[in-house]
Amino acid sequence: MLMNMVEFAPDVFFESSAFPAAFHIALAALTLIHTDTVFAALDLIRMILTHDCLTPDPLKHPPPKFPLYAHTIHQTIDKEGFEFTSLLLTGLVGDFPEETASTIVTLFRVLASLWSDQLQQWAPVILQGIPVTSAPEDAKVRFMKDLDECVRIFTNDGAVIADDIVVRFVLSSSTK
């Protein structure tokens, strides 16, 4: 239902005082070991973070409420971004189904392009908390190095680098 609201009733969804709570609930859903729930939560978050309001087309006049939507999303990610990134990384090397990798890559692209400074602050702390049994230290070091490089040169080619670093991190981490 929330995905329909993002698409068909963004005024109701993004302008609601319940938006931060809805986002937090989607994060909580990522902690469940239930494939359909994880997919639905990741899809909702992907719809939020790839909403046109965050990267409006400069050749078109954006709808008047886009800045408000973008502000709401930015505030929420500024508050919940650390937990969100942590859930993505731990799920990626943990209990998330392998089929979620493409969605996670998309989410990392968005984080790297719109919250690059925060992502570079969050990632080392999160990686330290991932057990070596899930991700060896050399994989963590490589991931952080690749992430720094991706953020540094993020352009259209940077999106390809984002794909590569997530894939390398998964491959160099223990299998599920």
C-alpha positions as CSV (number, residue, x, y, z in Angstrom):
1,M,0.0,0.0,0.0
2,L,2.8,2.4,0.8
3,M,4.4,1.8,-2.6
4,N,1.1,2.8,-4.2
5,M,1.1,6.0,-2.1
6,V,4.7,6.9,-3.3
7,E,3.6,6.5,-6.9
8,F,0.0,7.7,-6.9
9,A,-0.4,9.9,-3.8
10,P,3.0,11.4,-3.0
11,D,1.4,14.5,-1.3
12,V,-0.2,12.2,1.2
13,F,2.9,10.1,1.7
14,F,5.8,12.6,1.8
15,E,3.9,15.4,3.5
16,S,2.6,13.2,6.3
17,S,4.1,13.6,9.7
18,A,4.0,9.8,9.7
19,F,6.6,9.6,6.8
20,P,9.7,9.2,9.2
21,A,7.8,6.5,11.1
22,A,6.9,4.7,7.9
23,F,10.5,4.8,6.8
24,H,11.7,3.5,10.2
25,I,9.1,0.6,10.0
26,A,10.5,-0.3,6.6
27,L,14.0,-0.4,8.2
28,A,12.6,-2.7,10.9
29,A,11.2,-5.0,8.2
30,L,14.8,-5.4,6.9
31,T,15.6,-7.2,10.2
32,L,13.1,-9.9,9.6
33,I,14.1,-13.2,8.0
34,H,11.2,-13.3,5.6
35,T,12.0,-13.0,1.9
36,D,8.8,-11.3,0.8
37,T,9.0,-8.7,3.6
38,V,12.6,-7.9,2.8
39,F,11.8,-7.5,-0.9
40,A,8.8,-5.3,-0.1
41,A,10.8,-3.1,2.3
42,L,13.7,-2.7,-0.1
43,D,11.4,-1.9,-3.0
44,L,9.6,0.8,-0.9
45,I,12.9,2.3,0.1
46,R,14.2,2.2,-3.5
47,M,11.0,4.0,-4.6
48,I,11.6,6.7,-2.0
49,L,15.3,7.2,-2.7
50,T,14.9,7.2,-6.4
51,H,12.0,9.5,-6.5
52,D,12.3,12.2,-9.1
53,C,12.2,14.9,-6.5
54,L,15.7,14.1,-5.4
55,T,17.2,14.4,-8.9
56,P,14.8,16.7,-10.9
57,D,15.4,17.0,-14.6
58,P,17.0,20.4,-15.2
59,L,15.3,20.6,-18.5
60,K,11.8,20.4,-17.0
61,H,10.1,22.5,-14.5
62,P,9.6,20.2,-11.5
63,P,6.2,20.0,-9.7
64,P,6.0,22.7,-7.0
65,K,6.0,20.2,-4.1
66,F,9.2,18.4,-5.2
67,P,11.4,20.5,-2.9
68,L,9.2,19.7,0.0
69,Y,9.3,15.9,-0.8
70,A,13.1,16.1,-1.2
71,H,13.5,18.0,2.1
72,T,11.5,15.3,3.9
73,I,13.5,12.5,2.4
74,H,16.8,14.2,3.2
75,Q,15.8,14.9,6.8
76,T,14.8,11.2,7.2
77,I,18.0,9.8,5.7
78,D,20.1,12.3,7.7
79,K,18.5,10.8,10.8
80,E,18.1,7.1,9.8
81,G,20.9,6.8,7.2
82,F,23.4,5.1,9.6
83,E,21.0,2.4,10.6
84,F,19.8,2.0,7.0
85,T,23.3,1.6,5.6
86,S,24.1,-0.8,8.4
87,L,21.1,-2.9,7.6
88,L,22.0,-3.0,3.9
89,L,25.6,-4.1,4.5
90,T,24.8,-6.7,7.2
91,G,21.9,-8.0,5.2
92,L,24.1,-8.2,2.1
93,V,26.6,-10.5,3.8
94,G,24.0,-12.0,6.0
95,D,20.4,-13.1,5.6
96,F,19.2,-11.1,2.6
97,P,18.3,-13.2,-0.4
98,E,20.9,-13.1,-3.2
99,E,18.3,-11.6,-5.5
100,T,18.3,-8.3,-3.5
101,A,21.8,-7.4,-4.7
102,S,20.6,-5.3,-7.6
103,T,18.3,-3.3,-5.4
104,I,21.1,-2.8,-2.8
105,V,23.4,-1.6,-5.6
106,T,20.8,0.9,-6.6
107,L,20.4,2.1,-3.0
108,F,24.2,2.4,-2.6
109,R,24.4,4.5,-5.8
110,V,21.8,6.9,-4.4
111,L,23.6,7.1,-1.0
112,A,27.0,7.6,-2.8
113,S,25.6,10.4,-4.9
114,L,23.3,12.2,-2.5
115,W,24.7,11.4,0.9
116,S,28.4,10.9,0.0
117,D,29.9,12.6,3.1
118,Q,27.7,10.8,5.5
119,L,28.2,7.4,3.7
120,Q,31.9,7.8,4.1
121,Q,31.5,8.5,7.8
122,W,28.9,5.7,8.4
123,A,30.6,2.9,6.4
124,P,33.8,2.4,8.5
125,V,31.9,2.2,11.7
126,I,29.4,-0.2,10.2
127,L,32.1,-2.4,8.7
128,Q,33.9,-2.7,12.1
129,G,30.7,-4.1,13.5
130,I,30.4,-6.8,10.9
131,P,31.8,-10.1,12.2
132,V,34.9,-11.4,10.4
133,T,33.0,-14.6,9.9
134,S,30.6,-12.7,7.6
135,A,33.1,-10.4,6.0
136,P,36.9,-10.8,6.3
137,E,39.0,-7.8,7.2
138,D,40.6,-7.6,3.8
139,A,37.1,-7.5,2.2
140,K,36.1,-4.6,4.5
141,V,39.3,-2.7,3.8
142,R,38.8,-3.2,0.0
143,F,35.2,-2.2,0.2
144,M,36.0,1.0,2.1
145,K,38.8,1.9,-0.4
146,D,36.5,1.2,-3.3
147,L,33.7,3.2,-1.7
148,D,35.9,6.2,-1.2
149,E,37.0,6.0,-4.8
150,C,33.4,5.7,-6.0
151,V,32.3,8.7,-4.0
152,R,35.3,10.7,-5.2
153,I,34.6,10.2,-8.9
154,F,30.8,9.7,-8.8
155,T,29.6,10.4,-12.3
156,N,27.7,8.1,-14.6
157,D,30.9,6.0,-14.6
158,G,30.8,6.1,-10.8
159,A,27.5,4.1,-10.9
160,V,29.4,1.2,-12.6
161,I,32.0,1.4,-9.8
162,A,29.2,1.2,-7.2
163,D,28.0,-2.0,-8.9
164,D,31.5,-3.4,-8.8
165,I,32.2,-2.6,-5.1
166,V,29.0,-4.2,-3.9
167,V,29.6,-7.3,-6.0
168,R,33.3,-7.6,-4.8
169,F,32.2,-7.2,-1.2
170,V,29.7,-10.0,-1.5
171,L,32.1,-12.3,-3.3
172,S,34.9,-11.7,-0.9
173,S,32.7,-12.2,2.1
174,S,31.6,-15.6,3.4
175,T,28.8,-17.3,1.5
176,K,25.4,-17.8,3.1
